[in-house]
């Protein structure tokens, strides 16, 4: 048994779709033993499933099964056993039965996050169709987290290149315009500004807001939303002292690289923001649910059934999701200590952060 003080930041991991690449990218990430210098991971799932993938992929990693959180061991890939039965794994095959296991893993992980049994949550990819049921009627992870945790959930994609947040996320395109309102845009902007400050130490964030319609509406010629809703909302926020600008036509904004002049971008809908984000470095970005009292990240890709079991899935984005969760957790903690007047001297703190970053760079 190990005391909590012996453990690094406790990273809870929901196993995702068992027929997808989730187990593989988890195993590959922690096959590098240097990862244990940054965190103590625990996978919510089954040692049988993880051992099956370890053997089929020929990976060399020690799997440590537990049934209680106090059994978590440092420098090991802990697996909290939720299921005793043998599960029929069919690599690369969408399966509603497997979807139930993904939901079970996710729900247990969220509960552990709420209880303080883990410090942060990293979610492996799920199939949004196979997880649907009367017990889980949500478009994805974010919507469930918004219900279970405190705060205003904001879907944000983060990378070294850019940060992109969304006014609407998993919503049919035909319904997007019905959700564009002053209240919603204001809420997302303020949540984004708070996240930049709390999670990334950007004190006065500069945000670019994209328009909804082509050419940002062309002064009302191509839709009225940009002129009548988005622009007036931005002007009010600017009058209140916030560095918020726009609305910008999305194509020219990304095409000219204007996003580089801002700390974050607020897009009106999913593809408007995520297509340019993923084109700038697919497989290196992280999905972060900002605005909540707990931290959750995930890789920037899906289940990738076509890659499952072939040993070629790239774990880079999952590894970045682990690092992002750890970094955000540390930043929040440091900010809390700063407010309480307990933070160590700035220069010493800076040296510690730079040392941690150098160690991470060695892993990339």
Backbone torsions as a table, in degrees:
resi	resn	phi	psi	omega
1	UNK	NA	140.4	-178.0
2	UNK	-121.1	133.3	177.0
3	UNK	-69.1	152.8	-179.3
4	UNK	-55.7	-35.0	-176.6
5	UNK	-68.1	-16.4	178.7
6	UNK	-81.2	-12.8	-173.5
7	UNK	-96.1	148.1	170.6
8	UNK	-74.3	-173.0	175.5
9	UNK	-54.3	127.9	-175.0
10	UNK	-85.3	109.4	-177.7
11	UNK	-99.0	109.8	174.4
12	UNK	-82.1	140.5	-177.1
13	UNK	-130.3	116.9	172.0
14	UNK	-80.4	137.0	-166.0
15	UNK	-73.8	-19.5	179.1
16	UNK	77.0	-161.1	179.3
17	UNK	-72.1	118.6	-176.4
18	UNK	-66.7	-19.2	177.9
19	UNK	-93.9	-1.0	178.6
20	UNK	-101.2	-161.4	-174.3
21	UNK	-89.3	1.7	-178.6
22	UNK	-50.4	-57.1	179.9
23	UNK	-57.5	-37.4	-178.8
24	UNK	-65.9	-46.3	-176.6
25	UNK	-71.5	-28.0	174.7
26	UNK	-66.3	-49.8	-179.0
27	UNK	-62.3	-43.2	-179.8
28	UNK	-64.2	-40.0	-179.6
29	UNK	-59.4	-45.5	-174.7
30	UNK	-95.5	6.2	169.2
31	UNK	-69.6	-24.3	174.0
32	UNK	-84.1	106.7	-173.9
33	UNK	-62.7	-17.0	178.3
34	UNK	-65.6	-21.9	178.3
35	UNK	-60.5	-29.9	-177.4
36	UNK	-72.3	-9.0	174.9
37	UNK	-76.2	-17.2	-177.4
38	UNK	-103.5	-25.1	-173.8
39	UNK	-159.8	167.1	169.9
40	UNK	-115.5	108.7	-175.8
41	UNK	-88.1	151.6	170.6
42	UNK	-141.2	122.3	179.7
43	UNK	-92.6	131.9	177.5
44	UNK	-91.4	104.5	-176.4
45	UNK	179.0	-113.2	-173.1
46	UNK	-156.1	132.4	176.4
47	UNK	-65.8	-29.8	179.1
48	UNK	-63.4	-44.1	179.8
49	UNK	-65.6	-46.8	-177.6
50	UNK	-66.7	-36.4	178.0
51	UNK	-68.3	-36.1	177.9
52	UNK	-61.0	-46.4	179.7
53	UNK	-69.5	-38.5	178.5
54	UNK	-58.5	-45.0	-179.1
55	UNK	-68.6	-45.5	-177.2
56	UNK	-65.6	-29.1	-179.2
57	UNK	-95.4	-7.4	178.7
58	UNK	67.0	37.0	-177.9
59	UNK	-93.0	148.0	-179.3
60	UNK	-106.5	95.5	-179.8
61	UNK	-152.7	139.2	-179.3
62	UNK	-85.7	123.8	179.0
63	UNK	-104.2	126.8	-175.3
64	UNK	-115.1	106.1	-178.2
65	UNK	-78.2	137.4	177.1
66	UNK	-135.8	162.0	175.3
67	UNK	-121.9	-11.8	178.5
68	UNK	-137.5	149.9	-175.1
69	UNK	-65.8	-30.8	-178.8
70	UNK	-66.3	-13.2	179.3
71	UNK	-84.4	-6.0	-178.3
72	UNK	-55.4	133.1	-177.6
73	UNK	-112.2	141.0	175.2
74	UNK	-70.3	154.2	176.0
75	UNK	60.5	26.8	176.7
76	UNK	-134.6	153.5	170.3
77	UNK	-86.5	95.2	179.8
78	UNK	-73.9	140.1	175.3
79	UNK	-127.9	114.8	176.9
80	UNK	-80.3	113.7	-176.4
81	UNK	-74.8	112.8	178.0
82	UNK	-98.7	-23.8	-175.4
83	UNK	-131.8	138.0	178.2
84	UNK	-99.1	-24.4	-174.5
85	UNK	-70.9	158.2	173.9
86	UNK	-77.9	127.8	-177.1
87	UNK	-103.2	136.1	-179.6
88	UNK	-80.3	96.5	179.5
89	UNK	-83.9	124.6	174.0
90	UNK	-124.1	91.3	-173.9
91	UNK	-53.8	128.2	176.1
92	UNK	83.2	8.5	-176.3
93	UNK	-113.5	120.7	174.5
94	UNK	-64.5	133.8	-174.1
95	UNK	-150.8	118.8	179.2
96	UNK	-59.4	-30.2	177.6
97	UNK	-65.8	-44.5	177.1
98	UNK	-64.4	-34.0	177.8
99	UNK	-59.1	-34.3	178.9
100	UNK	-66.4	-36.4	176.6
101	UNK	-66.9	-38.0	178.3
102	UNK	-62.6	-41.9	178.7
103	UNK	-65.9	-42.7	-180.0
104	UNK	-59.9	-44.2	178.1
105	UNK	-61.5	-46.8	-178.1
106	UNK	-63.0	-46.0	-178.8
107	UNK	-63.3	-42.6	177.7
108	UNK	-63.0	-39.1	-179.7
109	UNK	-66.5	-41.7	178.7
110	UNK	-64.1	-41.0	178.4
111	UNK	-63.1	-40.5	177.5
112	UNK	-64.0	-36.9	177.5
113	UNK	-64.2	-43.6	178.5
114	UNK	-64.7	-37.0	-177.3
115	UNK	-79.3	-13.0	-177.6
116	UNK	85.1	14.3	177.8
117	UNK	-76.4	-22.7	172.7
118	UNK	-130.1	159.5	-177.8
119	UNK	-92.2	-38.0	-179.0
120	UNK	-141.3	164.3	179.6
121	UNK	-125.6	130.9	172.5
122	UNK	-119.0	125.1	-176.0
123	UNK	-105.2	127.9	172.3
124	UNK	-76.3	159.3	-172.9
125	UNK	-64.7	143.6	174.0
126	UNK	-117.3	164.4	171.6
127	UNK	-96.2	112.8	-173.0
128	UNK	-62.3	-22.5	179.1
129	UNK	-81.8	-45.6	-174.7
130	UNK	-74.4	-14.1	179.1
131	UNK	-87.4	-9.5	-176.0
132	UNK	-69.9	136.4	176.4
133	UNK	-165.5	177.5	177.1
134	UNK	-64.9	-27.6	-179.0
135	UNK	-85.8	-19.3	-179.6
136	UNK	-139.0	84.6	-177.9
137	UNK	-106.9	67.1	-178.2
138	UNK	-131.6	145.1	177.8
139	UNK	-63.5	-23.7	-178.5
140	UNK	179.6	-168.1	-178.2
141	UNK	-58.3	-46.5	-171.3
142	UNK	-57.0	-43.8	-175.9
143	UNK	-67.1	-37.1	177.2
144	UNK	-68.1	-43.0	178.7
145	UNK	-62.2	-37.1	178.8
146	UNK	-61.3	-33.2	178.8
147	UNK	-78.2	-38.0	-171.3
148	UNK	-86.2	-26.4	-175.2
149	UNK	-110.0	169.5	-179.7
150	UNK	-88.9	145.4	177.5
151	UNK	113.5	-175.3	179.0
152	UNK	-109.7	108.8	-175.7
153	UNK	-67.1	136.6	177.8
154	UNK	-135.9	119.8	177.4
155	UNK	-76.1	122.4	-178.5
156	UNK	-134.0	132.2	174.1
157	UNK	-101.8	129.9	-175.9
158	UNK	-127.7	143.9	175.0
159	UNK	-156.1	178.3	176.0
160	UNK	-66.0	-23.9	-175.0
161	UNK	-84.2	-41.4	-176.0
162	UNK	-163.3	165.4	172.4
163	UNK	-124.6	124.8	-178.1
164	UNK	-126.5	123.5	176.7
165	UNK	-112.8	162.8	-173.1
166	UNK	-123.1	138.0	172.1
167	UNK	-74.7	-43.8	172.7
168	UNK	-124.8	146.9	-178.6
169	UNK	-116.4	-92.0	-176.4
170	UNK	-88.7	75.6	-175.6
171	UNK	-133.5	136.1	177.0
172	UNK	-56.5	142.8	-175.3
173	UNK	-57.8	-35.0	-177.8
174	UNK	-66.0	-16.6	-178.3
175	UNK	-102.5	-8.0	-174.8
176	UNK	-57.9	-48.6	-175.5
177	UNK	-61.3	-27.3	-180.0
178	UNK	-72.4	-16.1	-177.8
179	UNK	-102.8	2.2	179.2
180	UNK	-88.7	108.6	-178.1
181	UNK	-142.5	161.4	177.7
182	UNK	-59.2	-43.1	-178.0
183	UNK	-61.6	-43.8	-177.5
184	UNK	-69.7	-44.4	-179.7
185	UNK	-63.8	-44.8	178.5
186	UNK	-57.3	-47.1	-179.1
187	UNK	-60.5	-44.1	-178.9
188	UNK	-67.4	-40.4	179.4
189	UNK	-63.4	-46.3	-178.2
190	UNK	-67.1	-37.2	176.2
191	UNK	-64.5	-41.8	179.5
192	UNK	-64.5	-44.5	178.4
193	UNK	-61.0	-42.1	179.5
194	UNK	-64.9	-40.1	179.3
195	UNK	-65.3	-41.8	178.5
196	UNK	-58.4	-39.5	179.9
197	UNK	-74.3	-49.6	-173.9
198	UNK	-74.3	-38.4	-171.2
199	UNK	-101.5	-20.3	-175.3
200	UNK	-129.7	5.7	178.3
201	UNK	57.6	34.9	174.2
202	UNK	-101.8	101.1	-168.2
203	UNK	-64.1	-50.0	179.2
204	UNK	-120.6	84.3	-175.6
205	UNK	-65.2	143.5	177.5
206	UNK	-108.0	116.3	-172.3
207	UNK	-115.1	135.3	172.5
208	UNK	-101.8	129.2	178.3
209	UNK	-106.4	127.7	179.8
210	UNK	-84.9	153.7	174.7
211	UNK	-78.8	163.6	179.0
212	UNK	-83.6	-44.6	-173.1
213	UNK	-96.4	163.7	174.9
214	UNK	-54.6	139.3	178.8
215	UNK	61.3	24.5	-177.2
216	UNK	53.2	36.0	173.7
217	UNK	87.9	-10.0	-178.1
218	UNK	48.1	52.4	177.0
219	UNK	55.6	38.4	175.1
220	UNK	95.7	-5.8	180.0
221	UNK	-74.0	-30.4	-179.3
222	UNK	-120.9	71.9	-179.3
223	UNK	92.9	146.7	-175.3
224	UNK	-98.0	-13.1	-171.3
225	UNK	-60.7	-41.2	-177.2
226	UNK	-64.7	-43.5	-177.0
227	UNK	-76.2	-40.0	-171.0
228	UNK	-94.5	-21.5	-176.7
229	UNK	-120.4	-56.9	-171.3
230	UNK	-67.5	-51.0	-177.6
231	UNK	-62.8	-47.1	178.1
232	UNK	-60.5	-35.1	178.6
233	UNK	-65.8	-41.7	178.1
234	UNK	-62.8	-42.4	-179.0
235	UNK	-63.4	-38.8	177.9
236	UNK	-64.8	-42.0	179.5
237	UNK	-65.3	-38.1	177.0
238	UNK	-65.5	-39.8	178.7
239	UNK	-62.9	-25.8	179.1
240	UNK	-84.5	-0.8	175.8
241	UNK	99.4	7.8	179.6
242	UNK	-88.9	145.4	178.6
243	UNK	-88.0	79.4	-176.9
244	UNK	-125.2	130.1	-173.3
245	UNK	-134.1	155.7	179.1
246	UNK	133.3	-163.8	-0.8
247	UNK	-78.1	144.1	179.9
248	UNK	-105.1	142.9	172.3
249	UNK	-67.8	123.9	-170.5
250	UNK	-60.7	-40.9	-175.1
251	UNK	-63.5	-50.1	179.7
252	UNK	-68.4	-34.0	-178.6
253	UNK	-61.3	-47.8	179.6
254	UNK	-79.5	-36.6	-177.2
255	UNK	-62.5	-34.4	-179.1
256	UNK	-91.0	-3.6	-178.8
257	UNK	76.7	19.5	-178.1
258	UNK	-62.9	-23.1	-179.8
259	UNK	-59.8	-22.6	-178.8
260	UNK	-67.4	-15.4	-178.8
261	UNK	-91.8	4.9	-177.1
262	UNK	-126.7	156.1	177.4
263	UNK	-79.6	-26.5	179.1
264	UNK	-160.5	159.3	178.8
265	UNK	-121.8	135.8	174.7
266	UNK	-108.7	111.3	179.7
267	UNK	-94.6	155.4	-177.6
268	UNK	-79.9	-30.6	-178.7
269	UNK	-148.7	168.6	-169.5
270	UNK	-49.3	-65.1	-173.0
271	UNK	-68.4	-28.6	178.9
272	UNK	-58.1	-38.3	-179.2
273	UNK	-95.3	-35.4	-172.1
274	UNK	-82.4	-26.9	177.5
275	UNK	-64.0	-53.1	177.8
276	UNK	-64.6	-33.3	178.8
277	UNK	-62.1	-48.8	-176.3
278	UNK	-73.2	-28.1	175.7
279	UNK	-69.2	-23.9	-178.4
280	UNK	-79.2	-10.6	179.3
281	UNK	166.4	61.9	-178.7
282	UNK	-60.8	136.2	-179.2
283	UNK	91.3	-1.9	179.2
284	UNK	-118.4	-8.9	-176.3
285	UNK	-91.5	172.7	-177.4
286	UNK	-136.0	138.0	173.6
287	UNK	-92.5	118.5	-177.6
288	UNK	-119.7	127.4	175.8
289	UNK	-88.4	95.9	-178.7
290	UNK	-80.8	167.6	172.5
291	UNK	86.3	-3.7	-178.0
292	UNK	-104.8	164.7	-178.4
293	UNK	-78.4	-9.8	176.3
294	UNK	-124.3	161.1	-173.3
295	UNK	-104.5	127.6	174.4
296	UNK	-135.2	132.2	174.7
297	UNK	-130.3	167.7	176.1
298	UNK	-157.9	163.7	176.0
299	UNK	-68.0	166.8	-175.4
300	UNK	-91.9	21.4	-177.5
301	UNK	-135.7	175.3	-178.7
302	UNK	-101.0	-154.4	-173.2
303	UNK	-71.3	-23.6	177.0
304	UNK	48.3	55.4	-178.8
305	UNK	-53.4	-33.8	-176.6
306	UNK	-65.9	-16.8	-179.7
307	UNK	-101.7	-11.1	-171.1
308	UNK	-61.7	132.7	175.2
309	UNK	81.4	-2.9	-177.7
310	UNK	-93.2	-7.9	179.0
311	UNK	75.2	14.5	-175.3
312	UNK	-113.7	1.5	178.7
313	UNK	-63.8	136.0	-178.6
314	UNK	-90.2	121.7	-177.9
315	UNK	-87.8	3.9	-173.1
316	UNK	-55.3	-47.7	-177.2
317	UNK	-67.6	-37.0	177.9
318	UNK	-65.2	-42.3	178.0
319	UNK	-61.9	-41.2	177.3
320	UNK	-64.0	-34.8	177.6
321	UNK	-64.7	-38.4	176.1
322	UNK	-64.1	-47.5	179.6
323	UNK	-61.4	-42.6	-178.9
324	UNK	-62.3	-43.2	178.9
325	UNK	-60.9	-43.3	179.3
326	UNK	-64.0	-46.7	-178.1
327	UNK	-62.6	-43.9	-179.4
328	UNK	-66.4	-39.2	177.5
329	UNK	-60.3	-46.0	-179.9
330	UNK	-64.8	-41.1	-179.2
331	UNK	-63.9	-44.2	178.3
332	UNK	-61.7	-42.2	-179.1
333	UNK	-64.6	-42.3	179.0
334	UNK	-64.2	-39.4	178.5
335	UNK	-66.7	-37.1	176.1
336	UNK	-64.2	-41.5	179.2
337	UNK	-68.4	-34.5	178.5
338	UNK	-63.0	-43.4	179.3
339	UNK	-64.2	-31.7	-179.8
340	UNK	-86.7	-0.5	178.5
341	UNK	73.4	26.3	-175.6
342	UNK	-112.5	3.3	-175.3
343	UNK	-71.5	142.4	178.1
344	UNK	-66.0	167.9	-178.8
345	UNK	-54.4	137.4	-175.2
346	UNK	-51.2	-43.9	-175.5
347	UNK	-67.1	-39.7	178.3
348	UNK	-65.5	-41.4	179.6
349	UNK	-64.0	-41.6	179.7
350	UNK	-60.9	-41.7	-179.9
351	UNK	-64.2	-39.2	178.5
352	UNK	-64.0	-42.9	179.8
353	UNK	-64.0	-43.2	-179.7
354	UNK	-64.9	-36.3	178.1
355	UNK	-64.8	-44.5	178.0
356	UNK	-61.4	-42.4	-177.8
357	UNK	-65.3	-37.9	178.8
358	UNK	-63.5	-39.8	177.9
359	UNK	-64.3	-39.9	179.8
360	UNK	-66.6	-40.8	-178.9
361	UNK	-59.5	-30.8	179.5
362	UNK	-66.1	-23.6	-177.1
363	UNK	-87.7	-18.3	-174.6
364	UNK	-84.4	NA	NA
